[in-house]
Amino acid sequence: MSNDSQTRVHVSNLSWSVDDATLKEKFSAVGTVTEAHIVTIQRTGRSKGFGFVTFANESEAQAAVDTLHDTDHDGRQIRVGISTSTGVKTKTDFPEDGEDQPKRRQRKKKSANAEDGHDNQNEGDNSGADQKRKRNRKKKTRKAAPKPVECEPGCRVHVSNISWDTNDEALKENFEAYGTVVEARVVRSHSGRSRGFGFVTFENAENASEAVDKLDGVPIDDRDIKVEISTTSVGPQKSGDGRRVYVSGLAETVGDDELAKAFDSFGEQAQARVVLNKKTGESFGYGFVTFVEKDDALKAVEQMNGQELSGQQLTVEIAKGRRRLSESGRNGDRSEEATVSSA
């Protein structure tokens, strides 16, 4: 659980002319301000349009949210919310009188239980049939993953150096101060672990540009994120676009995460996947790594083809056409449709 004291508020949509002193003066009207700080661009010293104000206690911080959120300051309607390690809580995020917790959190908890494959009525059922149902639910969850939202050029930003703890909701909360966020997504491996980067899609390119200006280099969950306009598509790439590499000769112990780690040094990945036998769950000895940039895929082929991973020599090539793989190996005869490089 978080140990936030919730005495610090996040203030956004500030005028460029607002400095630490004027920010402190504005918020001193509702309580004792121990610190007021405008976040600036390190290279130029220019304000990024937001900052933080720390109060002596939580009640004063909450009073600042209640009284100053969406009020005028130097000609702009400022946004004020409690600053936490997982994002910013604005006035609308707090429960009304008599309500135990926001419905959004209740839905999130329910969704998390569904993804884990937990069913309270079957908690103690360890039968083989129950385990099979759980595995099937996990598979269905993966297949139901939403497709990336389409948008006009320049409306999507690429966010890297994300903390492992940052989820989709926290990512969205930190970016929605700069415009309507259509989608916020942290890219994850098949095991569900964050790959340390993601994408935020805005309603228009102007909002995306403002987010880049104001959030690039800003800490979220104790990591200074890097934000830039995304120039590539999101999600798994088509096999023939030069960004996907075919990797064969994998040891049977190599999984998705180890495959991704072996190719990490060549650039950002959209996906890394070891192809498994659906019946036994064992590796077929090959897989695919999809990069965000085509040049990174080419570098991976040049430097990894012929190298060893877990004691076995790899064959690495750009994935292009489709052909049927049929071969015999440690798992017996196998026939699997795969995307590989044409000779």
Secondary structure, DSSP 8 states (H G I E B T S, - for coil): -------EEEEES--TT--HHHHHHHHTTSS-EEEEEEEE-TTT--EEEEEEEEESSHHHHHHHHHHHTT-EETTEE-EEEEEETTEEE-GGGS--TT-SS-HHHHHHHHHHHHHTT--GGGTT---HHHHHHHHHHHHHHHHT--------TT-EEEEES--TT--HHHHHHHHGGGS-EEEEEEEE-TTS-EEEEEEEEESSHHHHHHHHHHHTT-EETTEE-EEEE--S--SS--TTSS-EEEEE---TT--HHHHHHHTGGG--EEEEEEEE-TTT--EEEEEEEEESSHHHHHHHHHHHTT-EETTEE-EEEE--EEEEEEEEETTEEEEEEEEE---
